[in-house]
Amino acid sequence: MSSPDGNWTSPRESGLAQLGGRKQLEVIDWLADLVEEGKRQGSIRSDMDSRPAAWELMVLAWANEMALFSGCDEFVRQGYSDKIAALILDDMAGIPSQDLSRAEHNVSSSR
């Protein structure tokens, strides 16, 4: 079915949205397990709440995917997504990050 703006959509009663939601929750659970493993290994701070941390990673992945899918990828291409990822990862590791300029340094030095 096509929406008025020409985009393809699925009727709510098809169950596609619910299936997609369940799959996303599976990915969040998987990411939360990775966060837990990082906590056990000491690379992620012990007081980090795993599910919200997994959600942060998922939101960044969604934003990147949507940007690339829609052709609005300038922020991905210019490294801003990498900077945000560095801030998230620094927070998980307990490394203080003041702002995006610090994250920019981390991204630049890791390339």
C-alpha positions in Angstrom: 0.0 0.0 0.0 1.3 3.5 -0.8 0.8 6.5 1.4 -0.3 9.9 0.1 3.3 11.1 -0.1 4.2 8.1 -2.3 6.1 6.2 0.4 5.4 2.5 0.9 3.8 1.6 4.1 2.2 -1.5 5.7 -1.2 -1.6 7.2 -1.1 -1.8 11.0 -3.2 -5.0 11.0 -0.6 -6.8 8.9 1.5 -7.3 12.1 4.7 -6.1 10.3 5.2 -3.3 12.9 4.8 -5.7 15.8 7.3 -8.1 14.2 9.8 -5.3 13.6 9.4 -4.2 17.2 10.0 -7.7 18.5 13.1 -8.0 16.3 14.4 -4.6 17.5 14.0 -5.7 21.2 16.0 -8.8 20.4 18.8 -6.6 19.1 18.6 -4.4 22.2 18.8 -7.6 24.4 21.8 -8.7 22.4 23.5 -5.3 22.8 22.6 -5.3 26.5 24.3 -8.7 26.8 27.4 -7.2 25.2 27.4 -4.3 27.7 27.2 -6.9 30.5 30.1 -8.7 29.1 32.1 -5.4 28.9 31.2 -4.8 32.6 32.5 -8.3 33.5 35.7 -7.6 31.6 36.1 -4.1 33.1 35.9 -2.1 29.9 32.5 -0.8 30.8 31.8 0.8 34.2 30.0 -1.4 36.6 27.2 1.1 37.4 26.1 1.3 33.7 22.5 0.3 33.2 22.8 -2.2 30.3 19.4 -1.8 28.6 19.5 2.1 28.4 23.1 1.7 27.1 22.0 -0.7 24.5 19.2 1.7 23.5 21.8 4.5 23.1 23.7 2.3 20.7 20.5 1.3 18.8 19.4 4.9 18.4 22.8 5.8 16.9 22.6 2.9 14.5 19.0 3.9 13.5 20.0 7.4 12.9 23.0 6.3 10.7 20.8 3.9 8.8 18.1 6.4 8.2 20.6 9.0 7.1 22.3 6.6 4.6 18.9 5.3 3.4 17.4 8.7 2.8 20.5 10.3 1.2 20.9 12.7 4.1 24.3 11.3 5.1 26.4 14.4 5.4 26.6 14.0 9.2 27.7 10.4 8.8 30.2 11.3 6.1 31.6 14.3 8.0 32.2 12.1 11.1 29.6 13.5 13.5 28.2 10.1 14.1 31.6 8.9 15.0 31.9 11.7 17.5 28.6 10.8 19.1 29.6 7.2 19.2 32.9 8.2 20.9 30.9 10.2 23.5 28.6 7.2 24.2 31.6 4.8 24.4 33.6 7.2 26.6 30.6 7.4 29.0 30.3 3.6 29.1 34.0 3.3 29.9 33.8 6.1 32.5 36.1 8.4 30.5 35.1 12.0 31.0 34.1 13.8 27.8 33.4 17.5 27.9 32.0 18.0 24.5 32.0 17.0 20.8 35.5 18.6 20.3 37.0 16.0 22.7 35.2 13.2 20.9 36.4 14.6 17.6 40.0 14.3 18.9 39.3 10.7 19.9 37.8 9.9 16.5 40.6 11.6 14.6 43.4 9.9 16.5 41.8 6.5 16.0 41.8 6.7 12.2 
